[in-house]
Amino acid sequence: MAAILLALTLVAYFGGTAAYLAYVFAQREGFSRAGAVCLAAGWLAHTGDILRRTLMEGRLPMATPGEALFIFGWTLTAIFLLLTWRSPIRILGALVAPCAALLATAVWLLPPRPGRVSPLLQGFWLHLHVVLALLGTAALTLAGLGGLLYLLQERQLKQKRFGFFYRRLPSLTQLDTLNHWCLTLGFPLLTLGIITGSLYAQLALGRFFNWDPKEVLTLIAWLIYAVLLHERLTVGWRGRRAAWLALGGLGVMAAAFVGASLWFSGYHSFGSFRTP
Amino acid sequence: MNLVLVGLNHRTAPVELREKLCGLFPDPESAYRRLKSLPEISEVLYYTTCNRVEVLAVAPEAEAAIRALTGFLASHSEVAGQDLETALYVHENEAAVRHLFRVAASLDALVVGEPQILGQVKAAYRQATEQEATGPILNRLLHKTFSVAKKVRTETGIGDHAVSVSYAAVSLGKKIFGELTGKTVLLIGAGEMAELALEHLRRQGVAQIIIANRTLSRAVRLAERFRGRAVPLEELPEALLACDILISSTGAEGYVLTKEQVRTAMRRRRQRPLFLIDIAVPRDLDPRINDLENVYLYNIDDLKEVVETNMQRRQQAAVQAEGLVAAETLKFMDWLKTLGVFPTIIALQEKARAICRQELKKTLSHLGPLTPHQQEALEILTRSVAAKLLHDPIMFLKRNHHSRRAAAEITLVRRLFNLDPEEEVALPSQAEAE
């Protein structure tokens, strides 16, 4: 049972990747539909596997980088499926499906380290913090990926050179709407994630903010998104500028995860999650 | 059964001749009345498009049918026989099927890939069915034709690329805005190409059309035609705030719009995207406007370049499409060949039925009174014995329709089961001779 759910998840995600790539080349709607069905099926298996791990360990699996990426893959697929249901941008699946597949593979490639899990990693607030932050990050990741597609399409329209992707990418307006949608969904979630995190820090450590590298970098990313959202709503920033900011925010978020979790020491780094 | 196609098109006949032939039968009813009166053909479809006049028929004898159809086309008093003879082309069977597929898929068109032709063939087929001129073979062929044309369109993307300037503008607009419904178009100036583009955009469902012109009366006249709103040129800055797509086509010497003007407008528009089309020579819009964010400026040369690249793409797609057409032609010809065995199969079944009836009658007369149930059981028994016996010869016929010996095999089966008794008269004499 333990291996079956993970295997199902991986097979479905990689199958979805293949279907979406086929869609990019062959431009048949059937492929994108198959891709979405694969992702949805994989997501259900993924959910099952996370539940299994949670029941087994009595907490969300998030003590190693692999586990954290596993959960992040789950939130990314969830937000993408929500988007596909609301206003599909099919070609985005060709970026999201491989991401989800690789993120889910992480739990298998990066095995857990031995040791007892720190008592800091338990409790309702902490779980809420992690899930909200990762859901927000997933939506903002989609904004970043959408930004990539926007820049690609905008470049072709501005330079008047139409390549392989011109026909395959949706209109600029659609891609800009995606940016807006992801931002209005992801920003509040990330904000709530930060708030619950600092409340938990106050509860557990007596301080709201600890100048931990991950906290600092996330705050920078949050500021970028705050500026983007504010300018969108007030003076109507959109298009290329919004796409670049979404990509910039994504870069800082990635740095916050990779850098702060693995290289720097701090209480957000995975090294400190376990006591030998 | 033979398929025969006789016709002429833009490559073989000058426009005068095509015009005359198009006007030959103004209404389908009279055309089909003539065609159905021809004894040489059993099914017929007649279609004219702007570039072609063609008649497709099913006939037992190809030669006679070609003569009859040529006669039909030459029946116009103003069409000289000689001109017609050099302009006509004739296709039989496989070539006729391929030709029809190519016409419907728009591979034989003046502008390869234009979508109107399929619609014209569909309309012609509808008329033919209304006049009851088609039968099982043409019905099947035409339905196949429509699916081949659709397949070519979706699988090769032959019609995806705009090949006219005004249509190129529409497709660019769609890549910027998604849908054009609800958008506002502003036309500065006038001119044939600008009006054509406007017409295209209107068909895409744009919500509002604003027309600005130096002479207001001209603007008002155009506005009436397109059901838009006319404004004097002085109100251009305000109109620029309202529109999403701007077409500029004035005879002005300098720029009608500068980068600064558009920059200011974009700020006031809260950066709503703006698509500018400059089809004037000399140019109306400062080319540096394209550097502004969320503004997309295309001049006439840009659009022409788009059209040219798209033309090349269509040529590539056409090569792919030819392969598809060839494969589908073979498939249809296979089906057509199976038709040859059906008369034999039907004759076999009829003979079996006749024997059953006769033998049953004989047997029932000796058996005396039976209950209806018993009688029915006897009938079923004879029928199923006959059906089981015939099953193998029928499968033999159906399976062998591809082979080169198909005709010989059909003859063999017919002789084996004595389906043509009058020919059989010759046989005993042969046996006697031996």
Interface residues (C-beta under 8 A of the other chain):
Chain A: Q27 R28 Q153 L157 K158 K160 F162 Y166 R167 P170 S171 L172 T173 Q174 V235 G236 W237 R238 G239 R240 R241
Chain B: T154 G157 D160 L172 K174 K175 I176 F177 G178 R267 R269 R270 Q271 R272 P273 N290 E293 N294 Y296 Y298 D302 E305 V306 T309
